[in-house]
C-alpha cells in the first residue's frame, strides 16, 4: 500500500484484507442472486417478448417509427425547457449575486431572506404554483410560444435554480483574490465596471463546470411537470406510449437509459471543461499573465 493511502486510513492487515474480500464476494453473490431472481420473474411474466420490446427495438415493427417519433419530441421538449430555464436562471441569478455583493450589510438582508425562501422550497411546489396558480391570478401565458404549461414549468424551475446560481456566482466572485478588485479600481474603473469587466468573467470561468453540472439537475427536474399538468416532455411521452402499448417496464427502461445517456454526456462535458480550465490556469501561472488589464497611461 502506498504512503498516500496510509495517510488517509490505516493500512489493513492480512486478516482485515481477508474479511474485506469475503464481504465483497458475499455481497457480489447476493446481488447476482437477486438479479437472477428478478430476471426469472420477468421471464415468467413474458416481459422479454418482442411483442413488448418490438415497438422500441425492432425497426420492422409497425409502431417503431411512431414510438420513436414520440420519444424524439419528448427529448426535444425536455432539452428546450432545460436550456431556457438554465439561461434565465444564470442571468437572474447573476443579477441577484451582483446585487447582494454590491449592497451594504443591512441592505442585503431582504435579498438574503428571498434567496433562503426559494432555496428551501421543493422544486415540485414551485412548478405546481407556477403552472396552476399563475392562471388563477390572471397571468395568462397561453399566447406565448410553448403555451401556459411550458412557461409555467420554466418559471418554476427558474425560481428555484436562480437562487442556486446566485450563490454559485457569489461564491465564485468571493473566491477571487481581493487584489483583483483593488487593482481594477486603481486603474480608474468603477465598482460596477470592475465587477462586469474583471470579476464576473473570471468567476464564470471558475463556475462553468458547476453550471454545466447543474444543467443535469434542471433537465431531470423537467419531469416533475408530469405530476402537475400535461406537457410533452420525455417522461410524459413515455407514459403516453405505455397507455397505448401497455409495456411500462420496457418503455421506462428505455426512457431511463436516455436520461442516463444525456446526463452522462453533460457530466463528461463538465469534466472536460474543468480539465481544460486547469490546464489553462497552469499555463497562465507559468507564463506570468496578468489577470487585470492596465490602461494606457495609467
PyMOL commands that set and color helices and strands:
alter all, ss='L'
color gray80, all
select helices_A, chain A and resi 3-8+14-44+50-57+64-102+109-120+123-136+147-174+178-186+191-227+234-245+248-287
alter helices_A, ss='H'
color red, helices_A
deselect
rebuild
show_as cartoon
